[in-house]
């Protein structure tokens, strides 16, 4: 009986831990993207308009992550993780493009 409980608990932890880790990984990406956006403003490679658009996009991703975590007891489903990761990939591409276009702060 005790062995079954221990085994069940271990299997549950093995399943839940990666989902919690995914939530942290998404937050790490959000933090990294915010740093890239802020660095672009500091060095003049992003205009204020680009900054505000990128920042709003990042805020929407953060809000979706928070809603997903709240709706699932602090965990992300694989689909939610995939969706957030896809949105972060698109934003990363947009940050790169905006930082390397010819628009500059005045």
C-alpha distances in whole Angstrom, upper triangle without the diagonal:
4,5,5,6,9,10,11,12,14,15,17,18,20,21,23,24,27,28,28,30,32,33,35,36,38,39,40,43,44,45,47,49,50,51,53,54,56,57,59,61,61,63,65,63,62,64,63,63,61,59,58,57,55,53,53,51,49,48,47,45,43,43,41,39,38,38,36,33,34,33,30,28,30,29,31,31,32,35,36,36,38,40,41,41,44,45,45,47,50,50,50,53,55,55,56,59,60,60,62,65,68,68,68,68,72
4,5,5,6,9,10,11,12,14,15,17,18,20,21,22,25,26,26,28,31,32,32,34,36,37,38,41,42,43,44,46,48,49,51,52,53,54,57,58,59,61,63,61,60,62,61,61,59,57,56,55,53,51,51,49,47,46,46,43,41,42,40,37,37,37,34,32,33,32,29,27,28,28,30,30,31,34,35,34,37,39,39,40,42,44,44,45,48,49,49,51,53,53,54,57,58,58,60,63,66,66,66,66,69
4,5,5,6,8,10,10,12,14,15,16,18,20,21,23,25,25,27,29,31,31,33,35,36,37,39,41,42,43,45,47,47,49,51,52,53,55,57,58,59,61,60,59,61,60,60,58,56,55,55,52,50,50,48,46,46,45,42,41,41,40,37,37,37,34,32,33,32,29,27,28,27,29,29,30,33,34,33,35,38,38,38,41,43,42,43,47,47,47,50,52,52,53,55,57,57,59,61,65,64,65,65,68
4,5,5,6,8,10,10,12,14,15,16,18,20,22,23,24,26,28,29,30,32,34,35,36,38,40,41,42,44,46,47,48,50,51,53,55,56,57,59,60,59,57,60,59,59,56,54,54,53,50,49,49,47,44,44,43,40,39,39,37,35,35,35,32,30,31,30,26,25,26,25,27,26,27,30,31,31,33,36,36,36,39,41,41,42,45,46,46,48,50,50,51,54,55,56,58,60,63,63,63,64,67
4,5,5,6,9,10,10,12,14,15,16,18,21,22,22,24,26,27,28,30,32,33,34,36,38,38,40,42,43,45,46,48,49,50,53,54,55,57,58,57,55,58,57,56,54,52,52,51,48,47,46,45,42,42,41,38,37,37,35,32,32,32,29,27,28,27,24,22,23,23,25,25,26,29,30,29,32,34,34,35,38,39,39,41,43,44,44,47,49,49,50,53,54,54,56,58,62,61,62,62,65
4,5,5,6,9,10,10,12,14,15,16,19,20,21,22,25,26,26,28,30,31,32,34,36,37,38,40,42,43,44,46,47,48,51,52,53,55,56,55,54,56,55,55,53,51,51,50,47,46,46,44,41,41,40,37,36,37,35,32,32,32,29,27,28,28,24,22,23,22,25,25,26,29,30,29,31,34,34,34,37,38,38,39,42,43,42,45,47,47,48,51,52,52,54,57,60,60,60,60,64
4,5,5,6,9,10,10,12,14,15,18,19,20,21,24,25,26,27,30,31,32,34,35,36,38,40,41,42,44,46,47,48,50,52,53,54,56,54,53,56,55,55,52,50,50,49,46,45,45,43,40,40,40,37,35,36,34,31,31,32,29,27,28,28,24,23,23,22,24,23,24,27,28,27,29,32,32,32,35,37,36,38,41,41,41,44,46,46,47,50,51,51,53,55,59,59,59,59,63
4,5,5,6,9,10,11,12,14,17,17,18,20,22,23,25,26,28,29,31,32,34,35,37,38,40,41,43,44,46,47,49,51,52,53,55,53,52,54,53,53,50,48,48,47,44,43,43,41,38,38,37,34,33,34,32,29,29,29,26,24,25,24,21,20,21,19,21,20,21,25,26,25,27,30,30,30,33,35,35,36,39,40,40,42,44,44,46,48,50,50,52,54,58,57,58,58,62
4,5,5,6,9,10,10,12,15,16,16,18,20,21,22,24,26,27,28,30,32,33,34,36,37,39,40,42,43,44,46,48,49,51,52,51,49,52,51,51,48,46,46,45,42,41,41,39,36,36,35,33,31,32,30,27,27,27,24,22,23,23,19,18,18,17,20,20,21,24,25,24,26,29,29,29,32,34,33,35,38,38,38,41,43,43,44,47,48,48,50,52,56,55,56,56,59
4,5,5,6,9,10,10,13,15,15,16,19,20,21,22,25,26,27,29,31,31,33,35,36,37,39,41,42,43,45,47,48,49,51,49,48,51,50,50,47,45,45,44,41,40,40,38,36,36,35,32,31,32,30,27,27,28,25,22,24,24,20,19,19,18,20,19,20,24,24,23,25,28,28,28,31,33,32,33,36,37,37,39,41,41,42,45,46,46,48,51,54,54,54,54,58
4,5,5,6,9,10,12,13,15,16,18,20,21,22,24,25,26,28,30,31,32,34,36,37,38,40,42,43,45,46,47,49,50,49,47,50,49,49,46,44,44,43,40,39,39,37,35,35,34,31,30,31,29,26,26,27,23,21,23,23,19,18,18,16,18,17,18,21,22,21,23,26,26,26,29,31,30,32,35,35,35,38,40,40,41,44,45,45,47,50,53,53,53,54,57
4,5,5,6,8,11,11,12,14,16,17,19,20,22,23,25,26,28,29,31,32,34,35,37,38,40,41,43,45,46,47,49,47,46,48,47,47,44,42,42,41,38,37,37,35,32,32,31,28,27,28,26,23,23,23,20,18,20,19,15,14,15,13,15,15,16,19,20,19,21,24,24,24,27,29,29,30,33,34,34,36,38,38,40,42,44,44,46,48,52,51,52,52,55
4,5,5,6,9,10,10,12,14,15,16,18,20,21,22,24,26,27,28,30,32,33,34,36,37,39,41,42,43,45,46,45,43,46,45,45,42,40,40,39,36,35,35,33,31,31,30,27,26,27,25,22,22,23,20,17,19,19,16,14,14,12,15,15,16,20,20,18,21,24,23,23,26,28,27,29,32,32,32,35,37,37,38,41,42,42,44,46,50,49,50,50,53
4,6,6,7,10,11,11,13,15,16,17,19,21,22,23,25,26,27,29,31,32,34,35,37,38,40,42,43,44,46,44,43,45,45,44,42,40,40,39,36,35,35,33,30,31,30,27,26,27,25,22,23,24,21,19,21,21,17,17,16,13,15,15,15,18,19,17,20,23,22,22,25,27,26,27,30,31,31,33,36,35,36,39,41,41,42,45,48,48,49,49,53
4,6,6,7,10,11,12,14,16,16,18,20,21,22,24,26,27,28,30,32,33,34,36,37,39,41,42,43,45,43,41,44,43,43,40,38,38,37,34,33,33,31,29,29,28,25,24,25,23,20,21,21,18,16,19,18,14,14,14,11,12,11,11,15,16,15,17,20,20,20,22,25,24,25,28,29,29,32,34,34,35,38,39,39,41,44,47,47,47,48,52
4,6,5,6,9,10,11,13,14,16,17,19,20,22,23,25,26,28,29,31,32,34,35,37,39,40,41,43,41,39,42,41,40,38,36,36,35,32,31,31,29,26,26,25,22,21,22,20,17,18,18,15,13,15,15,11,11,10,8,10,10,11,15,14,13,16,19,18,19,22,23,23,24,27,28,28,31,32,32,34,37,38,38,40,42,46,45,46,46,49
4,5,5,6,9,10,11,12,14,16,16,18,20,21,22,24,26,27,29,30,32,33,35,37,38,39,41,39,38,40,40,39,37,35,35,34,31,30,30,28,25,26,25,22,21,22,21,17,18,19,16,14,17,17,14,13,11,9,11,12,12,16,16,14,17,19,18,18,21,23,22,23,27,27,26,29,31,31,32,35,36,36,38,41,44,44,44,44,48
4,5,5,6,9,10,10,12,14,15,16,18,20,21,22,24,25,27,28,30,31,33,35,36,37,39,37,36,38,38,37,35,33,33,32,29,28,28,26,23,24,24,20,19,21,19,16,17,19,16,14,17,17,14,14,12,9,9,10,10,13,13,11,13,16,15,15,18,20,19,20,23,24,24,26,28,28,29,32,33,33,35,38,41,41,41,42,46
4,5,5,7,9,10,11,13,14,15,17,19,20,21,23,25,26,27,29,31,32,34,35,36,38,36,34,37,36,35,33,31,31,30,27,26,26,24,21,22,21,18,17,18,16,13,14,15,12,10,14,14,10,11,9,6,6,7,7,11,10,8,11,14,13,13,16,18,17,19,22,22,23,25,27,27,29,31,32,33,35,37,40,40,40,41,44
4,5,5,7,9,10,11,13,15,16,17,19,20,22,23,25,26,27,29,31,32,33,35,37,35,34,36,35,35,32,30,30,29,26,25,25,23,20,21,20,17,16,17,16,12,13,15,12,9,12,14,11,10,7,5,7,9,11,14,12,10,14,16,14,14,18,19,18,20,23,23,23,26,27,27,29,31,32,32,35,37,40,39,40,40,43
4,5,5,6,9,10,10,12,14,15,16,18,20,21,23,24,26,27,29,31,31,33,35,33,32,34,34,34,31,29,29,29,25,24,25,23,20,21,21,17,16,18,17,13,15,17,14,12,15,17,14,14,11,9,9,11,12,15,13,10,13,16,14,13,17,18,16,18,21,21,21,24,26,25,26,29,30,30,32,35,38,38,38,38,42
4,5,5,6,9,10,11,12,14,15,16,18,20,21,23,24,26,27,29,30,32,33,31,30,32,32,31,29,27,27,26,23,22,22,20,17,18,18,14,14,16,14,11,13,15,12,11,15,15,13,14,11,8,7,9,9,11,10,7,10,12,10,10,13,14,13,15,18,18,18,21,23,22,24,27,28,28,30,32,36,35,36,36,40
4,5,5,6,9,10,11,13,14,16,17,19,20,21,23,25,26,28,29,31,32,30,29,31,30,30,27,25,25,24,21,20,20,18,15,16,16,12,11,13,12,8,9,12,9,8,11,13,11,12,8,6,6,9,10,12,10,7,11,12,10,10,14,14,13,16,18,18,18,21,22,22,24,27,27,27,30,32,35,34,35,35,38
4,5,5,6,9,10,10,12,14,15,17,18,20,21,23,24,26,27,29,30,29,27,30,29,29,27,24,25,24,21,20,21,19,16,16,17,14,12,14,14,10,11,14,13,11,14,16,15,14,11,10,10,13,14,16,13,10,14,15,12,12,16,16,14,16,19,18,18,21,23,21,23,26,27,26,29,31,35,34,34,34,37
4,5,5,6,9,10,10,12,14,15,17,18,20,21,23,25,26,27,29,27,26,28,28,28,25,23,24,23,20,19,20,18,15,16,17,13,12,15,15,11,13,16,14,13,17,18,17,17,14,12,11,13,13,15,13,9,12,13,10,9,13,14,11,13,16,16,15,18,20,19,20,23,24,24,26,29,32,31,32,32,36
4,5,5,6,9,10,11,12,14,15,16,18,20,21,23,24,26,27,25,24,26,25,25,22,21,21,20,17,16,17,14,11,13,13,9,9,12,11,8,11,13,12,11,15,16,15,16,13,11,10,12,12,13,10,8,10,11,7,7,11,10,8,11,14,13,13,16,17,17,19,21,22,22,25,27,30,29,30,30,34
4,5,5,6,9,10,11,12,14,15,17,18,20,21,23,24,26,25,23,25,24,24,22,20,20,19,16,15,16,14,11,12,13,10,8,11,11,8,10,13,13,11,14,17,16,16,13,12,12,15,15,16,13,11,14,14,10,10,14,13,10,13,16,14,14,18,18,17,19,22,22,22,25,27,30,29,29,29,32
4,5,5,6,9,10,11,12,14,15,17,19,20,21,23,24,23,22,25,24,25,22,20,20,20,17,16,17,16,12,14,15,12,11,15,15,12,14,17,16,15,18,20,20,20,16,15,14,17,17,18,16,13,15,16,12,11,15,14,11,13,16,14,13,17,18,16,18,21,21,21,23,26,29,28,28,28,32
4,5,5,6,8,10,10,12,14,15,16,19,20,21,22,21,19,22,22,22,19,17,18,18,14,14,15,13,10,13,14,11,10,14,14,12,14,17,16,16,19,21,20,21,18,16,15,17,17,17,15,12,13,13,10,9,11,11,7,9,12,11,9,13,14,13,15,18,18,18,20,23,26,25,25,26,29
4,5,5,6,9,10,11,12,14,15,17,18,20,21,20,18,20,19,20,17,15,15,15,12,10,12,11,7,9,11,8,7,11,12,10,12,15,15,15,18,20,20,20,17,17,15,18,18,18,15,13,14,14,10,10,12,11,8,11,12,10,10,14,14,12,15,18,17,17,20,22,25,24,24,24,28
4,6,5,6,9,10,11,12,14,16,16,18,20,19,18,20,19,20,18,15,16,17,13,11,14,13,9,11,14,11,10,13,15,13,14,18,18,17,19,22,22,22,19,19,18,21,21,21,18,16,18,17,14,13,16,14,11,14,15,13,12,16,16,14,16,19,18,17,21,23,26,24,24,23,27
4,5,5,6,9,10,11,12,15,15,17,18,17,16,19,19,20,17,15,17,17,13,12,15,14,11,13,15,13,12,16,17,15,17,20,20,20,23,25,25,25,21,21,19,22,22,22,19,17,18,18,14,13,15,14,10,12,14,11,10,13,14,11,13,16,16,15,18,21,23,22,22,22,26
4,5,5,6,9,10,11,13,14,15,16,15,13,16,16,17,14,12,13,13,9,9,12,11,8,11,13,11,11,15,16,15,17,20,20,20,23,25,25,26,22,22,20,22,22,21,19,17,17,16,13,12,14,12,8,10,11,8,7,11,11,8,10,13,13,12,15,18,21,20,19,20,23
4,5,5,6,9,10,11,12,14,15,15,13,15,14,15,13,10,11,12,9,7,11,10,7,10,13,12,11,14,16,15,16,19,20,20,22,25,25,26,23,22,21,24,24,24,21,19,20,19,15,15,16,14,11,13,14,11,10,13,13,10,13,15,14,13,17,19,21,19,19,18,22
4,5,5,6,9,10,10,12,14,13,13,15,15,17,14,12,14,15,12,11,14,14,11,13,16,15,14,18,19,18,20,23,23,23,25,28,28,28,25,25,24,26,26,26,23,21,22,21,18,17,19,17,14,15,16,13,11,15,14,11,13,16,15,13,16,19,21,19,18,18,21
4,6,5,6,9,10,11,12,11,10,13,14,15,12,10,13,14,10,11,14,14,11,14,17,16,16,19,20,20,21,24,25,25,27,29,30,30,27,26,25,27,26,26,24,22,22,21,18,17,18,16,13,13,14,11,9,12,11,8,9,12,11,9,12,15,17,17,16,16,20
4,5,5,7,9,10,11,9,8,10,10,12,9,7,9,10,7,7,11,11,10,12,15,14,15,18,19,19,21,23,24,25,27,29,30,31,27,27,25,28,27,27,24,22,23,21,18,18,18,16,13,14,14,10,10,12,10,7,9,12,10,9,12,14,16,15,14,14,17
4,5,5,6,9,10,10,9,11,10,13,11,8,11,12,10,9,13,14,12,14,17,17,16,19,21,21,22,25,26,26,28,30,31,32,28,28,27,30,30,29,26,25,25,24,21,20,21,19,16,18,18,14,13,16,14,11,13,15,13,11,15,16,18,16,14,13,17
4,5,5,6,8,8,9,12,12,15,13,10,13,15,13,12,16,17,15,17,20,20,19,22,24,24,25,28,29,29,31,33,34,34,31,31,29,32,31,31,28,26,27,26,23,22,23,21,17,18,19,15,14,16,15,11,12,14,12,10,13,15,17,15,13,13,16
4,5,5,6,5,5,8,10,12,10,8,12,13,11,12,15,16,15,17,20,19,20,23,24,24,26,29,29,30,32,34,35,36,32,32,30,33,32,31,29,27,27,26,23,22,22,20,17,18,17,14,13,14,12,9,10,11,9,6,10,12,13,11,10,10,14
4,6,5,6,5,7,7,10,9,7,10,12,11,11,15,16,15,17,20,20,20,23,25,25,26,29,30,30,32,35,36,36,33,33,32,34,34,33,30,29,29,27,24,24,24,22,19,20,19,16,15,17,14,11,13,14,11,9,12,13,14,12,9,8,11
4,6,8,8,10,10,14,13,11,14,16,15,14,18,19,18,19,23,23,22,25,27,27,28,31,32,32,34,37,37,38,35,35,34,36,36,35,33,31,31,30,27,26,27,24,22,23,22,19,18,19,18,14,15,17,14,11,14,16,16,14,11,10,12
4,6,8,10,12,15,13,12,16,17,16,16,20,21,20,22,25,25,25,28,29,29,31,33,34,35,37,39,40,40,37,37,35,38,37,36,34,32,32,31,28,27,27,25,22,23,22,19,18,19,17,14,14,15,13,10,12,14,14,12,10,9,12
4,5,7,9,12,11,10,14,16,15,16,19,20,19,22,24,25,25,27,29,30,31,34,35,35,37,39,40,41,38,38,36,38,38,37,34,33,32,31,28,27,27,25,23,23,22,19,18,18,16,13,14,14,11,9,11,11,11,9,6,5,8
4,7,10,12,10,10,13,14,13,15,18,18,18,21,23,23,24,26,28,28,30,32,33,34,36,38,39,40,37,36,34,36,35,34,32,30,30,28,26,25,24,22,20,20,19,16,15,15,13,10,10,10,8,5,7,8,8,7,6,7,11
4,6,8,6,6,10,11,10,11,14,15,15,17,20,20,21,23,25,26,27,29,30,31,33,35,36,37,34,34,32,34,33,32,30,28,28,26,24,23,23,20,18,19,17,14,14,14,11,9,10,10,6,5,8,9,9,7,6,7,10
4,5,5,6,9,10,11,12,14,15,16,18,20,21,22,24,26,27,28,30,32,33,34,36,38,39,36,36,34,36,35,34,31,31,30,28,26,25,25,22,20,21,19,16,16,16,13,11,13,12,9,9,11,10,10,7,6,5,8
4,5,5,6,9,10,10,12,14,15,16,18,20,21,22,24,25,26,28,30,31,32,34,36,37,34,35,33,35,35,33,31,30,30,28,25,25,25,22,21,22,20,17,17,18,15,13,15,15,11,12,15,14,14,10,9,7,10
4,5,5,6,9,10,11,12,14,15,17,19,20,21,23,25,26,27,29,30,32,33,35,36,34,34,32,34,34,32,29,29,29,26,24,24,23,20,20,21,18,15,17,17,13,12,15,14,10,12,15,13,14,10,10,9,12
4,6,5,6,8,10,11,12,14,16,17,18,20,21,23,24,26,27,29,30,32,33,35,32,32,30,32,31,29,27,26,26,23,21,21,20,17,16,17,15,12,13,13,10,9,11,10,7,9,12,11,12,9,10,10,13
4,6,5,6,8,10,10,12,14,15,16,18,20,21,22,24,26,27,28,30,32,33,30,30,28,30,30,29,26,25,25,23,20,21,20,17,16,17,15,12,13,14,11,9,12,12,9,10,13,13,15,12,11,11,14
4,6,5,6,9,10,10,12,14,15,16,18,20,21,22,24,26,27,28,30,31,29,29,27,30,30,28,25,25,25,23,20,21,21,17,16,18,16,13,15,16,13,12,15,15,12,13,17,16,17,14,14,13,16
4,5,5,6,9,10,11,13,14,15,17,19,20,21,23,25,26,27,29,31,28,28,26,28,28,26,23,23,23,20,18,19,18,14,14,16,13,10,13,14,10,10,14,13,10,13,16,15,17,14,15,15,18
4,5,5,6,9,10,11,12,14,16,17,18,20,21,23,24,26,27,29,26,26,24,26,25,24,21,20,20,18,15,16,15,12,11,13,11,7,10,11,8,7,11,11,9,11,14,14,17,15,15,15,19
4,5,5,6,9,10,10,12,14,15,16,18,20,21,22,24,26,27,24,24,23,25,25,24,21,20,21,19,16,17,17,13,12,15,13,10,12,14,11,10,14,15,12,14,17,18,20,17,17,16,20
4,5,5,6,9,10,10,12,14,15,16,18,20,21,22,24,26,24,24,22,24,25,23,20,20,20,17,15,17,17,13,13,15,14,11,14,15,13,12,16,17,14,16,20,20,22,19,20,19,22
4,5,5,6,9,10,11,13,14,15,17,19,20,21,23,25,22,22,20,22,22,20,17,17,17,14,12,13,13,9,9,12,10,7,11,12,10,11,14,15,13,16,18,19,21,19,20,20,23
4,5,5,6,9,10,11,12,14,15,17,18,20,21,23,20,20,18,20,20,19,16,15,16,14,11,12,13,9,8,11,11,8,10,13,11,11,14,16,14,16,19,20,23,21,21,21,24
4,5,5,6,9,10,10,12,14,15,16,18,20,21,19,19,18,20,21,20,16,16,18,15,12,14,15,12,11,15,14,11,14,16,15,14,18,19,18,19,22,23,25,23,23,22,26
4,5,5,6,9,10,11,12,14,15,16,18,20,18,18,16,18,19,17,14,15,16,13,10,13,13,10,11,14,13,11,14,16,15,15,19,20,19,20,23,24,26,24,25,25,28
4,5,5,6,9,10,11,12,14,15,17,18,16,16,13,15,16,14,11,11,12,10,7,9,10,7,8,11,11,10,12,15,14,14,18,19,18,20,23,24,27,25,26,26,29
4,5,5,6,9,10,11,12,14,15,17,14,14,13,16,17,16,12,12,14,12,9,11,13,11,10,14,14,12,14,17,17,16,19,21,21,22,25,26,29,27,27,27,30
4,5,5,6,9,10,11,12,14,16,14,14,13,16,18,16,13,14,16,13,11,14,15,12,13,17,17,15,17,20,19,19,22,24,23,24,27,28,31,29,29,29,32
4,5,5,6,9,10,10,12,14,13,13,11,13,14,13,9,11,12,10,8,12,13,10,12,15,15,14,17,19,19,19,23,24,23,25,28,29,32,30,31,31,34
4,5,5,6,9,10,11,12,10,10,8,11,13,12,8,9,11,10,7,10,13,11,11,15,16,15,17,20,20,20,23,24,24,25,28,30,33,31,32,31,35
4,5,5,6,9,10,11,9,10,10,13,15,15,11,12,15,13,11,14,16,15,15,18,19,18,20,23,23,22,25,27,27,28,31,32,35,33,33,33,36
4,5,5,6,9,10,10,10,10,12,15,14,10,12,15,13,12,15,17,15,16,20,20,19,22,24,24,24,27,29,28,30,33,34,37,35,35,35,38
4,5,5,6,9,8,8,6,8,11,10,7,9,12,11,10,13,15,14,15,18,19,19,21,24,24,24,27,29,29,30,33,34,37,36,36,36,39
4,5,5,6,4,5,6,9,12,13,9,10,14,13,12,14,17,16,17,20,21,21,22,25,26,26,28,30,30,31,34,36,39,37,38,37,40
4,6,6,6,8,9,12,15,15,12,14,17,16,15,18,20,19,20,23,24,23,25,28,28,28,31,33,33,34,37,38,41,39,39,39,42
4,6,8,8,9,10,14,13,11,13,16,15,15,18,20,19,20,23,24,24,26,29,29,29,32,34,34,35,38,39,42,40,41,41,44
4,6,5,7,8,12,12,10,12,15,15,15,17,20,20,20,23,25,25,26,29,30,30,33,34,35,36,38,40,43,42,42,42,45
4,6,9,10,14,15,13,14,18,18,17,20,22,22,22,25,27,27,28,31,32,32,34,36,36,37,40,42,45,43,44,43,46
4,7,10,13,15,12,12,16,17,15,17,20,20,20,23,25,24,25,28,29,29,31,33,34,34,37,39,42,40,41,40,43
4,7,10,11,9,9,13,14,13,15,18,18,18,21,23,23,24,26,28,28,30,32,32,33,36,38,41,40,40,40,44
4,6,8,6,6,9,10,10,11,14,15,15,17,19,20,21,24,25,25,27,29,30,31,33,35,38,37,38,38,42
4,5,5,6,9,10,11,12,14,15,16,18,20,21,22,24,26,27,29,30,31,33,35,36,40,39,40,40,44
4,6,5,6,9,10,10,12,14,15,16,18,20,21,23,24,25,27,29,30,31,33,35,38,38,39,40,44
4,5,5,6,9,10,10,12,14,15,17,18,20,21,23,24,26,27,29,30,32,33,37,36,38,39,42
4,5,5,6,8,10,11,12,14,15,16,18,20,21,22,24,26,27,28,30,32,35,34,35,36,40
4,5,5,6,8,10,10,12,14,15,16,18,20,21,22,24,25,27,29,30,34,33,34,35,39
4,6,5,6,9,10,10,12,14,15,17,18,20,21,23,24,26,27,29,32,32,33,35,38
4,5,5,6,9,10,11,12,14,16,17,18,20,21,23,24,26,27,31,30,32,33,36
4,5,5,6,9,10,10,12,14,15,16,18,20,21,22,24,26,29,28,29,30,34
4,5,5,6,9,10,10,12,14,15,17,18,20,21,23,24,28,28,29,30,34
4,5,5,6,9,10,11,13,14,16,17,19,20,22,23,26,26,28,29,33
4,5,5,6,9,10,11,12,14,15,16,18,20,21,25,24,25,26,30
4,5,5,6,9,10,10,12,14,15,16,18,20,23,23,24,25,29
4,5,5,6,9,10,11,12,14,15,17,18,22,22,24,25,29
4,5,5,6,9,10,11,12,14,16,17,20,20,22,23,27
4,5,5,6,9,10,10,12,14,15,19,18,19,21,24
4,5,5,6,9,10,11,12,14,18,18,19,20,24
4,5,5,6,9,10,11,12,16,16,18,20,24
4,5,5,6,8,10,10,14,14,16,17,21
4,5,5,6,9,10,13,13,14,15,19
4,6,5,6,9,12,13,14,16,20
4,6,5,6,10,10,13,15,19
4,5,5,8,8,10,12,15
4,6,8,8,9,11,15
4,7,8,10,13,16
4,6,8,12,15
4,6,10,12
4,7,9
4,6
4
